[in-house]
């Protein structure tokens, strides 16, 4: 069953790199601009990461 997760991090750049190292991929189209980043898990399911407020 598809679902969508939004994850927050205090250090988004470090989280982005760590998630990519763990097998996530980053699609070229990023509609969130600087507000959030879309990543895909290894099965292709999208999820978003953004800065904790």
PDBQT receptor file of N, H, CA, C and O in Angstrom, charges set to zero:
ATOM      1  N   UNK A   1       0.840  -1.169   0.000  1.00  0.00    +0.000 N 
ATOM      2  CA  UNK A   1       0.000   0.000   0.000  1.00  0.00    +0.000 C 
ATOM      3  C   UNK A   1       0.890   1.239   0.000  1.00  0.00    +0.000 C 
ATOM      4  O   UNK A   1       1.735   1.379   0.885  1.00  0.00    +0.000 OA
ATOM      5  N   UNK A   2       0.726   2.140  -0.966  1.00  0.00    +0.000 N 
ATOM      6  H   UNK A   2       0.040   2.026  -1.684  1.00  0.00    +0.000 HD
ATOM      7  CA  UNK A   2       1.522   3.368  -1.002  1.00  0.00    +0.000 C 
ATOM      8  C   UNK A   2       1.180   4.298   0.164  1.00  0.00    +0.000 C 
ATOM      9  O   UNK A   2       0.045   4.345   0.638  1.00  0.00    +0.000 OA
ATOM     10  N   UNK A   3       2.172   5.012   0.594  1.00  0.00    +0.000 N 
ATOM     11  H   UNK A   3       3.094   4.974   0.209  1.00  0.00    +0.000 HD
ATOM     12  CA  UNK A   3       2.003   6.010   1.639  1.00  0.00    +0.000 C 
ATOM     13  C   UNK A   3       3.045   7.088   1.417  1.00  0.00    +0.000 C 
ATOM     14  O   UNK A   3       3.941   6.924   0.589  1.00  0.00    +0.000 OA
ATOM     15  N   UNK A   4       2.939   8.185   2.146  1.00  0.00    +0.000 N 
ATOM     16  H   UNK A   4       2.211   8.318   2.819  1.00  0.00    +0.000 HD
ATOM     17  CA  UNK A   4       3.905   9.266   2.003  1.00  0.00    +0.000 C 
ATOM     18  C   UNK A   4       4.384   9.689   3.382  1.00  0.00    +0.000 C 
ATOM     19  O   UNK A   4       3.580   9.902   4.290  1.00  0.00    +0.000 OA
ATOM     20  N   UNK A   5       5.690   9.808   3.534  1.00  0.00    +0.000 N 
ATOM     21  H   UNK A   5       6.343   9.635   2.797  1.00  0.00    +0.000 HD
ATOM     22  CA  UNK A   5       6.267  10.263   4.801  1.00  0.00    +0.000 C 
ATOM     23  C   UNK A   5       6.971  11.591   4.593  1.00  0.00    +0.000 C 
ATOM     24  O   UNK A   5       7.612  11.816   3.567  1.00  0.00    +0.000 OA
ATOM     25  N   UNK A   6       6.844  12.458   5.572  1.00  0.00    +0.000 N 
ATOM     26  H   UNK A   6       6.323  12.275   6.406  1.00  0.00    +0.000 HD
ATOM     27  CA  UNK A   6       7.616  13.690   5.654  1.00  0.00    +0.000 C 
ATOM     28  C   UNK A   6       8.495  13.563   6.887  1.00  0.00    +0.000 C 
ATOM     29  O   UNK A   6       7.995  13.381   7.997  1.00  0.00    +0.000 OA
ATOM     30  N   UNK A   7       9.798  13.657   6.694  1.00  0.00    +0.000 N 
ATOM     31  H   UNK A   7      10.205  13.805   5.792  1.00  0.00    +0.000 HD
ATOM     32  CA  UNK A   7      10.749  13.522   7.796  1.00  0.00    +0.000 C 
ATOM     33  C   UNK A   7      11.452  14.854   8.015  1.00  0.00    +0.000 C 
ATOM     34  O   UNK A   7      11.827  15.526   7.054  1.00  0.00    +0.000 OA
ATOM     35  N   UNK A   8      11.630  15.234   9.261  1.00  0.00    +0.000 N 
ATOM     36  H   UNK A   8      11.326  14.688  10.042  1.00  0.00    +0.000 HD
ATOM     37  CA  UNK A   8      12.325  16.480   9.574  1.00  0.00    +0.000 C 
ATOM     38  C   UNK A   8      13.669  16.184  10.218  1.00  0.00    +0.000 C 
ATOM     39  O   UNK A   8      13.823  15.216  10.964  1.00  0.00    +0.000 OA
ATOM     40  N   UNK A   9      14.630  17.033   9.917  1.00  0.00    +0.000 N 
ATOM     41  H   UNK A   9      14.505  17.819   9.311  1.00  0.00    +0.000 HD
ATOM     42  CA  UNK A   9      15.986  16.890  10.444  1.00  0.00    +0.000 C 
ATOM     43  C   UNK A   9      16.535  18.253  10.818  1.00  0.00    +0.000 C 
ATOM     44  O   UNK A   9      16.190  19.259  10.198  1.00  0.00    +0.000 OA
ATOM     45  N   UNK A  10      17.387  18.287  11.827  1.00  0.00    +0.000 N 
ATOM     46  H   UNK A  10      17.668  17.469  12.330  1.00  0.00    +0.000 HD
ATOM     47  CA  UNK A  10      18.034  19.545  12.178  1.00  0.00    +0.000 C 
ATOM     48  C   UNK A  10      19.151  19.867  11.191  1.00  0.00    +0.000 C 
ATOM     49  O   UNK A  10      19.466  21.038  10.979  1.00  0.00    +0.000 OA
ATOM     50  N   UNK A  11      19.749  18.850  10.589  1.00  0.00    +0.000 N 
ATOM     51  H   UNK A  11      19.493  17.899  10.761  1.00  0.00    +0.000 HD
ATOM     52  CA  UNK A  11      20.791  19.035   9.576  1.00  0.00    +0.000 C 
ATOM     53  C   UNK A  11      20.349  18.310   8.304  1.00  0.00    +0.000 C 
ATOM     54  O   UNK A  11      20.668  17.139   8.102  1.00  0.00    +0.000 OA
ATOM     55  N   UNK A  12      19.619  19.016   7.458  1.00  0.00    +0.000 N 
ATOM     56  H   UNK A  12      19.360  19.968   7.622  1.00  0.00    +0.000 HD
ATOM     57  CA  UNK A  12      19.045  18.405   6.258  1.00  0.00    +0.000 C 
ATOM     58  C   UNK A  12      20.124  17.937   5.287  1.00  0.00    +0.000 C 
ATOM     59  O   UNK A  12      19.979  16.877   4.677  1.00  0.00    +0.000 OA
ATOM     60  N   UNK A  13      21.190  18.694   5.134  1.00  0.00    +0.000 N 
ATOM     61  H   UNK A  13      21.308  19.554   5.629  1.00  0.00    +0.000 HD
ATOM     62  CA  UNK A  13      22.253  18.292   4.193  1.00  0.00    +0.000 C 
ATOM     63  C   UNK A  13      22.886  16.971   4.616  1.00  0.00    +0.000 C 
ATOM     64  O   UNK A  13      23.115  16.096   3.780  1.00  0.00    +0.000 OA
ATOM     65  N   UNK A  14      23.166  16.822   5.900  1.00  0.00    +0.000 N 
ATOM     66  H   UNK A  14      22.980  17.532   6.579  1.00  0.00    +0.000 HD
ATOM     67  CA  UNK A  14      23.752  15.565   6.395  1.00  0.00    +0.000 C 
ATOM     68  C   UNK A  14      22.756  14.419   6.234  1.00  0.00    +0.000 C 
ATOM     69  O   UNK A  14      23.141  13.313   5.852  1.00  0.00    +0.000 OA
ATOM     70  N   UNK A  15      21.485  14.673   6.521  1.00  0.00    +0.000 N 
ATOM     71  H   UNK A  15      21.172  15.570   6.831  1.00  0.00    +0.000 HD
ATOM     72  CA  UNK A  15      20.455  13.636   6.375  1.00  0.00    +0.000 C 
ATOM     73  C   UNK A  15      20.320  13.223   4.919  1.00  0.00    +0.000 C 
ATOM     74  O   UNK A  15      20.220  12.035   4.613  1.00  0.00    +0.000 OA
ATOM     75  N   UNK A  16      20.316  14.203   4.022  1.00  0.00    +0.000 N 
ATOM     76  H   UNK A  16      20.397  15.168   4.272  1.00  0.00    +0.000 HD
ATOM     77  CA  UNK A  16      20.225  13.928   2.592  1.00  0.00    +0.000 C 
ATOM     78  C   UNK A  16      21.363  12.993   2.164  1.00  0.00    +0.000 C 
ATOM     79  O   UNK A  16      21.124  11.987   1.495  1.00  0.00    +0.000 OA
ATOM     80  N   UNK A  17      22.574  13.321   2.543  1.00  0.00    +0.000 N 
ATOM     81  H   UNK A  17      22.768  14.138   3.086  1.00  0.00    +0.000 HD
ATOM     82  CA  UNK A  17      23.721  12.499   2.158  1.00  0.00    +0.000 C 
ATOM     83  C   UNK A  17      23.648  11.104   2.771  1.00  0.00    +0.000 C 
ATOM     84  O   UNK A  17      23.938  10.111   2.103  1.00  0.00    +0.000 OA
ATOM     85  N   UNK A  18      23.267  11.031   4.025  1.00  0.00    +0.000 N 
ATOM     86  H   UNK A  18      23.031  11.837   4.568  1.00  0.00    +0.000 HD
ATOM     87  CA  UNK A  18      23.170   9.732   4.710  1.00  0.00    +0.000 C 
ATOM     88  C   UNK A  18      22.112   8.859   4.047  1.00  0.00    +0.000 C 
ATOM     89  O   UNK A  18      22.338   7.668   3.830  1.00  0.00    +0.000 OA
ATOM     90  N   UNK A  19      20.961   9.438   3.726  1.00  0.00    +0.000 N 
ATOM     91  H   UNK A  19      20.776  10.405   3.902  1.00  0.00    +0.000 HD
ATOM     92  CA  UNK A  19      19.901   8.667   3.076  1.00  0.00    +0.000 C 
ATOM     93  C   UNK A  19      20.322   8.199   1.687  1.00  0.00    +0.000 C 
ATOM     94  O   UNK A  19      20.009   7.076   1.291  1.00  0.00    +0.000 OA
ATOM     95  N   UNK A  20      21.028   9.049   0.946  1.00  0.00    +0.000 N 
ATOM     96  H   UNK A  20      21.282   9.961   1.267  1.00  0.00    +0.000 HD
ATOM     97  CA  UNK A  20      21.544   8.633  -0.365  1.00  0.00    +0.000 C 
ATOM     98  C   UNK A  20      22.565   7.504  -0.205  1.00  0.00    +0.000 C 
ATOM     99  O   UNK A  20      22.574   6.558  -0.992  1.00  0.00    +0.000 OA
ATOM    100  N   UNK A  21      23.416   7.602   0.802  1.00  0.00    +0.000 N 
ATOM    101  H   UNK A  21      23.409   8.371   1.442  1.00  0.00    +0.000 HD
ATOM    102  CA  UNK A  21      24.395   6.537   1.073  1.00  0.00    +0.000 C 
ATOM    103  C   UNK A  21      23.708   5.219   1.418  1.00  0.00    +0.000 C 
ATOM    104  O   UNK A  21      24.248   4.144   1.156  1.00  0.00    +0.000 OA
ATOM    105  N   UNK A  22      22.520   5.306   2.004  1.00  0.00    +0.000 N 
ATOM    106  H   UNK A  22      22.082   6.179   2.216  1.00  0.00    +0.000 HD
ATOM    107  CA  UNK A  22      21.777   4.111   2.425  1.00  0.00    +0.000 C 
ATOM    108  C   UNK A  22      20.921   3.530   1.302  1.00  0.00    +0.000 C 
ATOM    109  O   UNK A  22      20.251   2.517   1.507  1.00  0.00    +0.000 OA
ATOM    110  N   UNK A  23      20.928   4.155   0.106  1.00  0.00    +0.000 N 
ATOM    111  H   UNK A  23      21.473   4.977  -0.060  1.00  0.00    +0.000 HD
ATOM    112  CA  UNK A  23      20.215   3.576  -1.021  1.00  0.00    +0.000 C 
ATOM    113  C   UNK A  23      19.082   4.404  -1.586  1.00  0.00    +0.000 C 
ATOM    114  O   UNK A  23      18.480   4.017  -2.588  1.00  0.00    +0.000 OA
ATOM    115  N   UNK A  24      18.774   5.543  -0.966  1.00  0.00    +0.000 N 
ATOM    116  H   UNK A  24      19.262   5.857  -0.152  1.00  0.00    +0.000 HD
ATOM    117  CA  UNK A  24      17.745   6.420  -1.536  1.00  0.00    +0.000 C 
ATOM    118  C   UNK A  24      18.298   7.061  -2.809  1.00  0.00    +0.000 C 
ATOM    119  O   UNK A  24      19.512   7.140  -3.002  1.00  0.00    +0.000 OA
ATOM    120  N   UNK A  25      17.402   7.512  -3.662  1.00  0.00    +0.000 N 
ATOM    121  H   UNK A  25      16.416   7.448  -3.505  1.00  0.00    +0.000 HD
ATOM    122  CA  UNK A  25      17.793   8.249  -4.858  1.00  0.00    +0.000 C 
ATOM    123  C   UNK A  25      17.037   9.578  -4.850  1.00  0.00    +0.000 C 
ATOM    124  O   UNK A  25      16.003   9.718  -4.198  1.00  0.00    +0.000 OA
ATOM    125  N   UNK A  26      17.576  10.549  -5.589  1.00  0.00    +0.000 N 
ATOM    126  H   UNK A  26      18.417  10.436  -6.118  1.00  0.00    +0.000 HD
ATOM    127  CA  UNK A  26      16.965  11.881  -5.639  1.00  0.00    +0.000 C 
ATOM    128  C   UNK A  26      16.544  12.158  -7.073  1.00  0.00    +0.000 C 
ATOM    129  O   UNK A  26      17.394  12.267  -7.956  1.00  0.00    +0.000 OA
ATOM    130  N   UNK A  27      15.231  12.273  -7.319  1.00  0.00    +0.000 N 
ATOM    131  H   UNK A  27      14.540  12.185  -6.601  1.00  0.00    +0.000 HD
ATOM    132  CA  UNK A  27      14.789  12.600  -8.668  1.00  0.00    +0.000 C 
ATOM    133  C   UNK A  27      15.212  14.020  -9.048  1.00  0.00    +0.000 C 
ATOM    134  O   UNK A  27      15.380  14.875  -8.179  1.00  0.00    +0.000 OA
ATOM    135  N   UNK A  28      15.380  14.260 -10.323  1.00  0.00    +0.000 N 
ATOM    136  H   UNK A  28      15.243  13.565 -11.029  1.00  0.00    +0.000 HD
ATOM    137  CA  UNK A  28      15.806  15.563 -10.793  1.00  0.00    +0.000 C 
ATOM    138  C   UNK A  28      14.788  16.661 -10.554  1.00  0.00    +0.000 C 
ATOM    139  O   UNK A  28      15.156  17.803 -10.279  1.00  0.00    +0.000 OA
ATOM    140  N   UNK A  29      13.513  16.326 -10.657  1.00  0.00    +0.000 N 
ATOM    141  H   UNK A  29      13.214  15.399 -10.881  1.00  0.00    +0.000 HD
ATOM    142  CA  UNK A  29      12.464  17.328 -10.446  1.00  0.00    +0.000 C 
ATOM    143  C   UNK A  29      12.201  17.478  -8.954  1.00  0.00    +0.000 C 
ATOM    144  O   UNK A  29      11.785  16.526  -8.295  1.00  0.00    +0.000 OA
ATOM    145  N   UNK A  30      12.443  18.667  -8.426  1.00  0.00    +0.000 N 
ATOM    146  H   UNK A  30      12.781  19.440  -8.962  1.00  0.00    +0.000 HD
ATOM    147  CA  UNK A  30      12.267  18.966  -7.005  1.00  0.00    +0.000 C 
ATOM    148  C   UNK A  30      11.281  20.134  -6.859  1.00  0.00    +0.000 C 
ATOM    149  O   UNK A  30      11.700  21.287  -6.767  1.00  0.00    +0.000 OA
ATOM    150  N   UNK A  31       9.968  19.839  -6.839  1.00  0.00    +0.000 N 
ATOM    151  H   UNK A  31       9.627  18.902  -6.914  1.00  0.00    +0.000 HD
ATOM    152  CA  UNK A  31       8.980  20.915  -6.811  1.00  0.00    +0.000 C 
ATOM    153  C   UNK A  31       8.960  21.720  -5.510  1.00  0.00    +0.000 C 
ATOM    154  O   UNK A  31       8.361  22.794  -5.463  1.00  0.00    +0.000 OA
ATOM    155  N   UNK A  32       9.600  21.220  -4.462  1.00  0.00    +0.000 N 
ATOM    156  H   UNK A  32      10.086  20.347  -4.500  1.00  0.00    +0.000 HD
ATOM    157  CA  UNK A  32       9.603  21.934  -3.187  1.00  0.00    +0.000 C 
ATOM    158  C   UNK A  32      10.615  23.050  -3.115  1.00  0.00    +0.000 C 
ATOM    159  O   UNK A  32      10.654  23.784  -2.128  1.00  0.00    +0.000 OA
ATOM    160  N   UNK A  33      11.439  23.196  -4.144  1.00  0.00    +0.000 N 
ATOM    161  H   UNK A  33      11.407  22.600  -4.946  1.00  0.00    +0.000 HD
ATOM    162  CA  UNK A  33      12.475  24.230  -4.133  1.00  0.00    +0.000 C 
ATOM    163  C   UNK A  33      13.390  24.058  -2.932  1.00  0.00    +0.000 C 
ATOM    164  O   UNK A  33      13.976  22.993  -2.740  1.00  0.00    +0.000 OA
ATOM    165  N   UNK A  34      13.512  25.103  -2.125  1.00  0.00    +0.000 N 
ATOM    166  H   UNK A  34      13.036  25.968  -2.282  1.00  0.00    +0.000 HD
ATOM    167  CA  UNK A  34      14.368  25.030  -0.937  1.00  0.00    +0.000 C 
ATOM    168  C   UNK A  34      13.580  24.644   0.312  1.00  0.00    +0.000 C 
ATOM    169  O   UNK A  34      14.146  24.565   1.403  1.00  0.00    +0.000 OA
ATOM    170  N   UNK A  35      12.275  24.403   0.158  1.00  0.00    +0.000 N 
ATOM    171  H   UNK A  35      11.815  24.468  -0.728  1.00  0.00    +0.000 HD
ATOM    172  CA  UNK A  35      11.436  24.088   1.318  1.00  0.00    +0.000 C 
ATOM    173  C   UNK A  35      11.507  22.622   1.727  1.00  0.00    +0.000 C 
ATOM    174  O   UNK A  35      11.467  22.314   2.918  1.00  0.00    +0.000 OA
ATOM    175  N   UNK A  36      11.613  21.715   0.761  1.00  0.00    +0.000 N 
ATOM    176  H   UNK A  36      11.645  21.966  -0.207  1.00  0.00    +0.000 HD
ATOM    177  CA  UNK A  36      11.740  20.296   1.067  1.00  0.00    +0.000 C 
ATOM    178  C   UNK A  36      12.427  19.601  -0.100  1.00  0.00    +0.000 C 
ATOM    179  O   UNK A  36      12.492  20.130  -1.210  1.00  0.00    +0.000 OA
ATOM    180  N   UNK A  37      12.933  18.413   0.171  1.00  0.00    +0.000 N 
ATOM    181  H   UNK A  37      12.880  17.983   1.073  1.00  0.00    +0.000 HD
ATOM    182  CA  UNK A  37      13.598  17.594  -0.837  1.00  0.00    +0.000 C 
ATOM    183  C   UNK A  37      12.849  16.280  -0.958  1.00  0.00    +0.000 C 
ATOM    184  O   UNK A  37      12.528  15.649   0.049  1.00  0.00    +0.000 OA
ATOM    185  N   UNK A  38      12.572  15.868  -2.178  1.00  0.00    +0.000 N 
ATOM    186  H   UNK A  38      12.833  16.381  -2.996  1.00  0.00    +0.000 HD
ATOM    187  CA  UNK A  38      11.941  14.574  -2.424  1.00  0.00    +0.000 C 
ATOM    188  C   UNK A  38      13.033  13.554  -2.680  1.00  0.00    +0.000 C 
ATOM    189  O   UNK A  38      13.937  13.780  -3.484  1.00  0.00    +0.000 OA
ATOM    190  N   UNK A  39      12.939  12.436  -1.992  1.00  0.00    +0.000 N 
ATOM    191  H   UNK A  39      12.204  12.253  -1.339  1.00  0.00    +0.000 HD
ATOM    192  CA  UNK A  39      13.818  11.298  -2.215  1.00  0.00    +0.000 C 
ATOM    193  C   UNK A  39      12.946  10.082  -2.510  1.00  0.00    +0.000 C 
ATOM    194  O   UNK A  39      11.753  10.072  -2.205  1.00  0.00    +0.000 OA
ATOM    195  N   UNK A  40      13.550   9.064  -3.104  1.00  0.00    +0.000 N 
ATOM    196  H   UNK A  40      14.519   9.072  -3.352  1.00  0.00    +0.000 HD
ATOM    197  CA  UNK A  40      12.862   7.800  -3.362  1.00  0.00    +0.000 C 
ATOM    198  C   UNK A  40      13.567   6.699  -2.594  1.00  0.00    +0.000 C 
ATOM    199  O   UNK A  40      14.794   6.600  -2.624  1.00  0.00    +0.000 OA
ATOM    200  N   UNK A  41      12.791   5.870  -1.903  1.00  0.00    +0.000 N 
ATOM    201  H   UNK A  41      11.795   5.950  -1.879  1.00  0.00    +0.000 HD
ATOM    202  CA  UNK A  41      13.408   4.729  -1.230  1.00  0.00    +0.000 C 
ATOM    203  C   UNK A  41      13.795   3.692  -2.293  1.00  0.00    +0.000 C 
ATOM    204  O   UNK A  41      13.428   3.858  -3.456  1.00  0.00    +0.000 OA
ATOM    205  N   UNK A  42      14.518   2.638  -1.933  1.00  0.00    +0.000 N 
ATOM    206  H   UNK A  42      14.816   2.504  -0.988  1.00  0.00    +0.000 HD
ATOM    207  CA  UNK A  42      14.970   1.664  -2.940  1.00  0.00    +0.000 C 
ATOM    208  C   UNK A  42      13.841   1.015  -3.744  1.00  0.00    +0.000 C 
ATOM    209  O   UNK A  42      14.080   0.530  -4.850  1.00  0.00    +0.000 OA
ATOM    210  N   UNK A  43      12.612   0.998  -3.208  1.00  0.00    +0.000 N 
ATOM    211  H   UNK A  43      12.417   1.392  -2.310  1.00  0.00    +0.000 HD
ATOM    212  CA  UNK A  43      11.503   0.417  -3.973  1.00  0.00    +0.000 C 
ATOM    213  C   UNK A  43      10.814   1.454  -4.861  1.00  0.00    +0.000 C 
ATOM    214  O   UNK A  43       9.894   1.117  -5.606  1.00  0.00    +0.000 OA
ATOM    215  N   UNK A  44      11.261   2.731  -4.784  1.00  0.00    +0.000 N 
ATOM    216  H   UNK A  44      12.009   3.004  -4.178  1.00  0.00    +0.000 HD
ATOM    217  CA  UNK A  44      10.691   3.785  -5.615  1.00  0.00    +0.000 C 
ATOM    218  C   UNK A  44       9.625   4.620  -4.930  1.00  0.00    +0.000 C 
ATOM    219  O   UNK A  44       9.052   5.518  -5.548  1.00  0.00    +0.000 OA
ATOM    220  N   UNK A  45       9.348   4.337  -3.659  1.00  0.00    +0.000 N 
ATOM    221  H   UNK A  45       9.813   3.607  -3.158  1.00  0.00    +0.000 HD
ATOM    222  CA  UNK A  45       8.333   5.086  -2.911  1.00  0.00    +0.000 C 
ATOM    223  C   UNK A  45       8.897   6.454  -2.527  1.00  0.00    +0.000 C 
ATOM    224  O   UNK A  45       9.959   6.522  -1.908  1.00  0.00    +0.000 OA
ATOM    225  N   UNK A  46       8.209   7.549  -2.879  1.00  0.00    +0.000 N 
ATOM    226  H   UNK A  46       7.346   7.493  -3.381  1.00  0.00    +0.000 HD
ATOM    227  CA  UNK A  46       8.727   8.882  -2.539  1.00  0.00    +0.000 C 
ATOM    228  C   UNK A  46       8.502   9.234  -1.072  1.00  0.00    +0.000 C 
ATOM    229  O   UNK A  46       7.535   8.796  -0.450  1.00  0.00    +0.000 OA
ATOM    230  N   UNK A  47       9.411  10.028  -0.544  1.00  0.00    +0.000 N 
ATOM    231  H   UNK A  47      10.197  10.384  -1.049  1.00  0.00    +0.000 HD
ATOM    232  CA  UNK A  47       9.265  10.626   0.781  1.00  0.00    +0.000 C 
ATOM    233  C   UNK A  47       9.989  11.961   0.766  1.00  0.00    +0.000 C 
ATOM    234  O   UNK A  47      10.856  12.191  -0.076  1.00  0.00    +0.000 OA
ATOM    235  N   UNK A  48       9.637  12.834   1.688  1.00  0.00    +0.000 N 
ATOM    236  H   UNK A  48       8.932  12.647   2.372  1.00  0.00    +0.000 HD
ATOM    237  CA  UNK A  48      10.205  14.174   1.720  1.00  0.00    +0.000 C 
ATOM    238  C   UNK A  48      10.992  14.385   3.002  1.00  0.00    +0.000 C 
ATOM    239  O   UNK A  48      10.648  13.861   4.062  1.00  0.00    +0.000 OA
ATOM    240  N   UNK A  49      12.057  15.167   2.878  1.00  0.00    +0.000 N 
ATOM    241  H   UNK A  49      12.337  15.593   2.018  1.00  0.00    +0.000 HD
ATOM    242  CA  UNK A  49      12.805  15.590   4.057  1.00  0.00    +0.000 C 
ATOM    243  C   UNK A  49      12.835  17.109   4.061  1.00  0.00    +0.000 C 
ATOM    244  O   UNK A  49      12.863  17.749   3.010  1.00  0.00    +0.000 OA
ATOM    245  N   UNK A  50      12.830  17.679   5.273  1.00  0.00    +0.000 N 
ATOM    246  H   UNK A  50      12.807  17.159   6.127  1.00  0.00    +0.000 HD
ATOM    247  CA  UNK A  50      12.905  19.125   5.377  1.00  0.00    +0.000 C 
ATOM    248  C   UNK A  50      13.467  19.508   6.734  1.00  0.00    +0.000 C 
ATOM    249  O   UNK A  50      13.622  18.670   7.623  1.00  0.00    +0.000 OA
ATOM    250  N   UNK A  51      13.769  20.791   6.873  1.00  0.00    +0.000 N 
ATOM    251  H   UNK A  51      13.643  21.471   6.151  1.00  0.00    +0.000 HD
ATOM    252  CA  UNK A  51      14.377  21.341   8.065  1.00  0.00    +0.000 C 
ATOM    253  C   UNK A  51      13.376  21.320   9.228  1.00  0.00    +0.000 C 
ATOM    254  O   UNK A  51      12.220  21.709   9.061  1.00  0.00    +0.000 OA
ATOM    255  N   UNK A  52      13.822  20.868  10.396  1.00  0.00    +0.000 N 
ATOM    256  H   UNK A  52      14.761  20.552  10.531  1.00  0.00    +0.000 HD
ATOM    257  CA  UNK A  52      12.981  20.929  11.590  1.00  0.00    +0.000 C 
ATOM    258  C   UNK A  52      12.801  22.381  11.981  1.00  0.00    +0.000 C 
ATOM    259  O   UNK A  52      13.739  23.172  11.884  1.00  0.00    +0.000 OA
ATOM    260  N   UNK A  53      11.626  22.734  12.415  1.00  0.00    +0.000 N 
ATOM    261  H   UNK A  53      10.864  22.091  12.495  1.00  0.00    +0.000 HD
ATOM    262  CA  UNK A  53      11.337  24.122  12.795  1.00  0.00    +0.000 C 
ATOM    263  C   UNK A  53      11.424  24.304  14.277  1.00  0.00    +0.000 C 
ATOM    264  O   UNK A  53      11.211  25.409  14.776  1.00  0.00    +0.000 OA
TER     265      UNK A  53
